[in-house]
Amino acid sequence: MEPRAVDKKDAESAKITINLMDKGMFKDALIGTYEFDMSYIYFMKDHVLLHKWLALSNPNGEDYATIQAYMKVSISVACQGDEQVQIEEDTALHEDTNVLMSPALNPQFYQIKLRILQGQ
């Protein structure tokens, strides 16, 4: 999407919303959503969010604080006069474990402590 003649104030307060939908025959169901401030992406290096995992949650679901799905995205935001970065396919052999999460999500973390003893 490339909107033209956008006022600077409007661009600074704009949001980018990503919705993951389950397309049904008669009705579409929302699986999860994630929202960015456009300025958040614009002030990143080269104005691009590159190959990042998002944790999606469903605001209409039973528990908004539960992660419903993960999605890997790349987004570029450029203004007139900015160099546009070409987004390439992600060919990295390692998986990025850095997941962007909405502040409303409340993940639970557990710690496992192991003690290994060797008998003789």
SVG drawing of the C-alpha trace seen along z (x, -y; Angstrom):
<svg xmlns="http://www.w3.org/2000/svg" viewBox="-22 -17 55 64">
<polyline fill="none" stroke="black" stroke-width="0.4" points="0.0,0.0 1.5,-3.4 -0.6,-6.3 0.3,-9.6 0.4,-13.2 0.2,-12.2 0.6,-15.0 3.6,-14.6 1.5,-14.8 -0.9,-12.1 2.1,-9.9 3.6,-10.2 0.4,-9.1 -0.5,-6.4 -0.8,-2.7 -0.1,0.5 -2.4,3.3 -1.8,6.9 -4.8,9.2 -4.6,13.0 -7.9,14.3 -9.4,17.8 -11.3,17.5 -14.5,19.4 -17.2,20.1 -19.7,17.6 -17.9,15.9 -14.3,14.9 -12.9,15.5 -10.1,13.4 -7.2,15.6 -4.9,12.8 -3.8,9.2 -0.8,7.1 -0.5,3.3 2.6,1.0 3.1,-2.7 4.4,-3.5 7.0,-5.8 8.4,-2.8 9.3,-1.1 10.4,-4.4 13.0,-5.0 14.6,-1.6 17.8,-1.1 17.0,-1.6 13.3,-2.2 12.7,1.5 11.5,4.3 13.2,7.3 12.2,11.0 10.7,10.5 8.4,12.9 5.2,11.4 3.1,12.9 -0.5,12.4 -3.4,12.2 -7.2,12.0 -8.8,9.0 -12.3,10.6 -11.3,13.9 -11.8,15.3 -8.4,14.3 -6.7,11.4 -3.4,12.1 -3.0,15.5 -0.8,15.9 -3.0,17.3 -0.4,17.5 3.1,16.4 3.8,14.7 7.1,13.7 6.9,10.3 9.0,7.8 7.8,4.2 9.4,1.2 8.3,-2.4 9.7,-5.1 9.0,-8.8 9.7,-10.9 13.5,-11.1 14.2,-8.0 16.1,-5.1 13.8,-2.1 15.3,1.1 14.6,4.2 13.2,6.9 14.7,10.3 13.5,13.7 14.7,14.9 17.3,17.6 18.9,17.7 19.7,21.2 19.1,20.2 15.7,19.3 15.4,15.8 14.0,16.3 13.4,12.6 9.6,12.4 7.8,9.0 4.9,9.1 2.1,6.7 2.4,5.2 -1.1,6.7 0.3,10.2 1.2,12.0 3.5,14.9 4.3,17.3 7.9,18.3 9.1,21.4 12.6,22.2 13.8,25.8 16.8,26.5 18.6,29.7 21.4,31.3 23.3,34.1 25.3,36.5 27.6,39.2 27.8,42.4 30.8,44.7"/>
</svg>
